[in-house]
């Protein structure tokens, strides 16, 4: 069996057996020679052994058939430079990046370009980590006529997104891609309220056909924060693309200070669906905007905290003046304090239902459902207060057992 001597930066030598057929790098990695991190072939396919991995150089695998970058490590993984696995032919899909560490964290500060050609599908980023995942670079997996790419993250710790995530379609009539984040801890999207962050899952349209938004799912074992400069969008394109489905689910609290939208932007497009579900409290601040409007039909908004709701922002699920409005449902476990606005215009209008133990409408609250046969239904477990100047319900009913329904 051949023997190879590896020399570290400090001069220390390691003589190891390397079977015929192995690369020199494989011999180092599989024999755990210190200082050897990864093997990156011409197809941009990389694998690692044990320890931490810091990818501090650029990776370029741009091609008509771009390859994949796979990094597996026992500890932390860090990518600090650009990775380009884009498809450079109209029929080329974007490449794939797969990062896995059971015990460490994953951080990406370099930009990832996994875009496709105009007639193809964007690439994919998969992250599995036992600790935290942090993205500060831009992840770009925009697709073409066969849809945007995907982001799939599973962590045991927190997920921190301070860089743009683009899985939208940019050519033809492609639909948006998919974003799925499952965190054992918190999910923080521009949580410092000063960082511009966009998660873009929009469809793209031609003159005849519009692509639809797809799915954005954030599931946290802790809290979810959408900061004041953050945007999560899954919009349908003109003329008939539909808004997508955006779901935020937290075992802790949810705070929304930014924008969440799943609109149908064309004249024949319907709004999508946004759901917020928390075992704790939900707080939509004054800068928070949730929109599922459609120019054909309005979409749906559902907000369901097991705890309380403080709503100071705007929620709009309206349709056109000649089309059906969408629905807004609030199912609150304890108290609902409302100083913002809920609007579901349309003809006929959709439903606007609020259920809580105690409801307080401040003077700036605007609970508005307009159109033919419009009605707002409040189901109150204990009490309701309405300050002068508030626009409130047209129908309210007392349900004494409502506070114990959970």
N, C-alpha and C positions, 0 to 999 in steps of 0.2 A: 504494500500500500504506500502511495506517495506520502512524503512528509513535507510540510511547509513550515517555515519559520516566520512568525509575525513579530514585528518590532513596534512596541508602543512609543509614544512621543518622548517618554523619559528614558528610552533606550532598553527597557526590559524586553527580553526575547521570550517567545512562546513557540516551541516546536510541537506540532500536532499532526496526527494522521488525518489525511483527507482522501476519502474514497474516490476512485475514478468516476468521473461524471459530475462531481460536485464542482461548483464554482469556487474561486478563492474566497469570495465573501461568505458563501455558505459554510465553508470550513471554519471561518472565524466565528460566525454567529453560533453554529451548532456546537462548537467547542468552547463557547463562552469566553472568547478572547476579549479582554477589557478594551473599551474605546471603539468597538465596532458596533454601529447602531443598526444599519439597514442595508438591504440589497435592492437597488433600483435598476431594473433592466430597461431596455429600449422601449418596452411597451408601457413604461411607468407603473409597473407592478412591483410593489415593495413589501417586504415582510421583515419582522425583527424578532429577536429572541427575548431575553429578559431585561429588566431594568427600565430606566427612563429613556425616552427618545425625544430629541430636539432636532427638528428638521429646519435648519437654518439657511439652506440654500434653495434656489428656485428649482421647481420641477416643471418641465415642459414636455407634455405628451400630446400636443395638438396634432391632429391627424384626421384623415377621412374616417378612420376607425380608431378613435382615441382609446387608450387602455384604462387601467384602473390603478389606484394607489391604495394599498392595504397596509396598515400599520397595526401590529399587535404588540402590546408591551405589558409587563407586569406592573409597571408604575406609570408615571406621568407621560403624556404625549403633548408635544408643543410644536406647532407649525407657525413659523414667524416670517416666512417669505411666500411669494406668490406660487400658486399651483395652477397650471394651465393644462387642462385636459379637454379643451373645447373641440367640437367637430368643425372642421374647416371646409366641408363639402355640403351642398344643400340636403343631401340624404344622410348626413352624419348625425347620430345621436351624441349627446354629451357623454363624457366619461363618468367614472364612479370613484368615490373616495370612501373608504371604510376604515374607521378608527375604533380600536377595541382595547380596553384595559380594565381588568377586574378590580384592581385596588387603587389605581391612580386617578388623576384628573386629566381632562383634555382641554387645551386652549388653542385657539386659532386667531392669530393676529394678522396673518398674511391673507391676501385676497385669493379666493378659489373661483376659477372660471371653468364651469362645466356646461357652458352653453352649447346648443346644438345648431345645425344648419336650419334653413328656413322651412324645410319639409319634414322635420324630424322632432324628436323628443329630447327635452333637457336632461341633464345628467342627475346624479343622486349623491347625497352625502348621508352616510350612516354613522352614528356615534353611539357606542355602548361603553359606559364608564361607571365604575363603582363610586366615584366621587362627583366632582363638579364638571360642568361643561361651560366654557366661556368663549363667545364669539365676538371679536372686535373688528375683524376684517370683514370684507364683503363676500357673501356667498351668492354666486350668480349661476343659476341653473335654468335660465330662460330657454324655453323651447320654441318650436315653430308650429307648423300646421298640425303636428301630432302631440301637442300639449307641452306644458312646462314640466320641469323636473320635480325632485322631491327632497325633503329634509326629514330624516327619521332619527330621533334622539331618545335614548333611554339612559337615565342616570340614577345613581343612588343618592346624589346630593342635589345641589342647586343648578339651574340653568340660567345663565346671564347672557342676554343678547343685546349688544351695543353696536352691532354692525348690521347692514341691510341683508335681508334674505329675499332673493328674487327667484321665484319658481313660476312666474307668469309666462304666458305665451307672448311672443313678440312678432309673429308672422302668421299669415294665413288666417284660419278660423279656429285656432287651437284653444282648448280649455286651459285653465290654470292647472298647476300641479298640486301636490299635497305636502302639507306640513303636519307632522305628528311629533309632539314632544311629551314624554312621560318622565316626570321628575320625582324623585323621592323627597326632595326638598322644595324650595321656592322656584318659581319661574319669574324672572325679572326682565322686562322688555323696556329698555331705556328708563330704568327706574329712578335715575337721578333727576328726572324731569327737565334736563337740559340737553340730552343727547338725541339727535335726530336719528330715528330708527324706523325703517319700513319693512314690514313683512308683506310682500306683494304676491298675490295668488290670482291675479286678474286673467280673464280670457282676452283673446284678440279677435278682431272682426274684419271681415271683408265687406264689400258692398252688399252682398246677398246673405251672408251668414255671420252670426256672432258667436264667438266662443264664450263659455260660461266660467264663472269662478268655480273652484273646487272645494276642498276641505282643509280647514285649519283647526287642529285640535291641540289644546294645551291642557294637560292634566297634571296637577301638582299635589304632592303629599303635604306641602306647606301652603304658602300664600302665592298669589299671582298679582303682579303689578304691571300695568300698562302706563308708562310715564307720559308726561304732558306733551312731549315732542314725538311720541311713538304713534305709528299708524299700522293697523292690521287691516288689509283690504283683500276682498275676494269678490270682485265685481264682474258682471257680465258685460260683454262688449256689444256695440251697436251692430245690427239692428235688433237681434232677438236673443242675445245671450242673457242667461239668468245669473243672479247673484248666487254665491256659494254658501257654504255652511261653516260658520265660525263658532267653536264651542270652547268655553273656558270653564274648567271644573277644578275646584280646590278643596282640599281637606281643611284648609285654614280660611283666610280672608281673601277677598278680591278688591283691588283698587284700580279704577279706570280713570285716568286723567287725560288720556289721549283719544284717538279716533279709532273706532271699529266700524267697518262698513262692508255690506254685502248687497250692493245695489245692482239693479238692472238698468243700464245706462241708455239703452236704445229705446226707440218708440214702441217696440214689441217685447221689451225685456221685463221680466218679473224680478222683484226683490228676492233676496235669499233669506237666510235664517241666522240669528245670533242668539246664543244661549249662554247665560252666566249662572253657574251653580256653585254654591259654597256651603260647607258645613259651618263656617263662621259667619262674619258680616260681609256685606257688599257695600262699597262706597264708590259712587260715580260722582266725581268732583265737578266743579263748575266748568272746567275746560273739557270734560268728557263728552264725547259725541258718539252715539250709536245709531246707525242708519241702515235700514233695509228697504229703502224706497224703490219703486219700480215705475216705469212709464207705461206699463201695461197693467200690472198688478203689484200691490205692495207686498212686502215680505213679513216675517214674524220676528218678534223680540220676546224672549222669556228670561226673567230674572228671578232666581229662586235661592235666597239665603235661608239657612236654618236659623241663623241669628237675625240681626236687624239689617235694615236698608237705609242708607242715607243717599238721597239722589238729588244732586244739584245741577246735573248736566242736561243734555238733550237726547231724547229717544224719538226717532221718527220712522214710521212704517207706512207711510202714505202711498197711495196709488194716484193715478191721474184723476182729474175731475170727472171723467167719463168711465173710470174703471174702479175696480174693487180695492178698497184700502186693506192694509195688512192688519195683523193682530199684535197686541202687546199684553202680556200676562205678567203680573207681579205676584209671586207667592212667597210671602214673608213670614218667617217663623215667629218673630216678636214685633218690634216697632218699625214703622216706616215713616221717615221724615223726608218730606218732598218739598224742595224749593225750586226744582227745575221743571222741564216740560216733557209731556208725552203727547204725541200727535199721530193720529191714524186717519188722515183725510182720505176721502174716496166716495164713490157713488156706485154701489152702497159702501158704507164704511165697514171696516173690520171691527173686531172686538177690542175693547179696552177694559180689562178686568184687573182689579187690585184686591188682594186678600191679605189681611194682616191682623194681628191682635189689636194694635193701637196705631192709628194713622194721624199724622200731623201735617197739614198743608200750610206752608208759610205764605206770606203775602205775595211772593213772586212765583208761586206754584201755578202751572198752567196745564191742567188735565183736560185735553181737548180732543174730541172725536167728532169730526164734522162730515156732513153729507146726509143723504136721505136716510131717515130712521136711525139717526145717530144716538148712541147711548153709552154711558160709562157706568160700570157696575163695581161698587165697592162692597166687599164682604168683611165686616169688622167684628173681631172677637170681643173687644171690650169697649173701646171709645174712639171717637174721631173729633179732631179739632181743626177748624178752618179759619185762618186769619183773614181779615178784611183785605180785599183785593185779589184773593186767590180765585182761580177758575177751577171749579171742582166737579164732583160727580152729579149726574142727573138721577142716578138710582143708587141707593145705599141700603144695606140690610145688616141687621145685628145678628151675629152668630156666636152666642156665648161659648160654645164648645170649641170655637176655632183655635184658641190659643193652645189647646192640648192636642191638636190634630196630628202633631209630629211626635 
